[in-house]
């Protein structure tokens, strides 16, 4: 094993390859859902350039990304779908996925669905959000720190 040999370069390269393969599989599964399972885009044919430009119908947002910045929603997904029990995929305290070469997300098939970025939010929004999630404001501020429009 590369770890036993202390071969850091090979470890990094294998991990990078695993990350890319996980993302590629997620894109392939999304295409399969669009074309076969849900079938709302059965006739879809895209070259790589248009696939990378997200020209297809529907979106695949994920917790921690600009349109869904709250990482705690990963825990909601894990609990609802019993992901760890069914797959062995785990969440760390910081809600990173293990193994690291893992992806998660949601599928939205609506033809009008578009990616967007949540802008900076203010304390009144965080307080409202915390109340709706049943969490302390300080915990929400921790998870939403990158999009806070104020210093907590």
N, C-alpha and C positions, 0 to 999 in steps of 0.2 A: 504494500500500500504506500501511496505517496506520503501519508502522514508518518508512517514508521520510518521512512527514508528522509524525513524532514525536507521534502521537496516542495517548498512553498509555491514556486512558480506553477508546478503541475496541479497542485491543489486549487490554486486560484483559477487556472484555466478550466479544470473540470467543473468547478462550481459555476463559472461564467457560462459554460456550455449547457449545464443543467438548467440554469435560469432561462436561457434562450429557448431551450427545448420545451420548458414548461409554458412559456409565453406562446410559442408556436402551436403547441397542442391546444391551448385555450382558444386561439384564433381558429384552428381547424374545427374544434368542437362547436364554436359559435357558428361557423359556416354550415356545419352539418345540421345544427338545430334550425337555422334559417331555411335551408334547402329541403331537408328530409323530414325531421320530426315535427316541427311546427308548420313547415311547408309554405310559409308566407312569401318566400323568395325562391321558389322552386326553379325558376328560370335564370337565376342570378349567375352571371359569369363575369369575373373580374380578373384583370391582370394584376400582378403584384403591386404596381404603382397605385392603382385605384384602391386596392385593398388597404394599402398603407395610408391612403388619404381618407379612409373610413367612408367610402362612397356607398356602402351597403345600407340596407334598411335595418333600423334597430341599433341599440347601443349595449355595451357591456361595462357599465361603471363598477368600480370596486372601492371598498372602504379604504380611506387614506389618500385617495386621489382627489383632484380639484372639485369634481362634482359630488363627491361624497367624503368630505374631509374627516368625519368622525370615525376613527379606528374602532371605537367600542362597538360599532355595529357588526364587526366581525364576530364578536362574542355572541351577539344575538343570532347570527346565522349558524354558528357552531352549535348553540343550544337547540334551536328550532329543528335543525336537520340532523342532530346527533352526529356531527361530522367526525369527531375524534373516535367515537365508538364504532362508526361504520368504516372509517378509512385509516385511522391511526394518525391523521394529520393533527398536530397540536398547536395551541396558541401559547406563547410565552407571556410573562407578566406585562410586557410592553406591546402585546398583541401581534408580535411577529409570528409568522407561520413556520412550523418545523415539520418536515425538512424545509430548508430555506428556498429550495427550488419548487415552490408551490404558488399557485394563484387562486384567487377567489374573486367572485363578482356576481353581479345580477344581470339577467337578460331582460331587456325591454324591447318588444317587437313592434311597437307602434311606429308607423311610417313617419310620424312627426317627431319622434324622440331624437333629441340632439344632445351631444355633450355640452356641458357648460361648466363654468368655474364659480364656486361660491366666493364672493368677495369678502372683504373685512366685515366682521360683525361687532356689534357694540354690547356693552354690559347688560342692557335691558333684554337683548335677544338671547344672551347666554343664560340669564336668570330664567327666562321663559322656557328655554330648551331644557335646562336642568330640572325645572319643575315637572315638565312633561315626561322626562326620562326617569324621574325619581332619584336623581343623583345630587350630591352637594355641588354648589356652583363652582367651588375650587377644583373639584374633579373634572368637571366639564371644561373649565379653563385650561387645565393641564392637557387634555386631549385635543382641544381646539386651539392651542397656542399659536400655530402658524397662521390662523385666520383672524386672530383677535385684533380689533382696531383700537385697542387700549392696553395699558399696562395694568395687570391685575394687582 
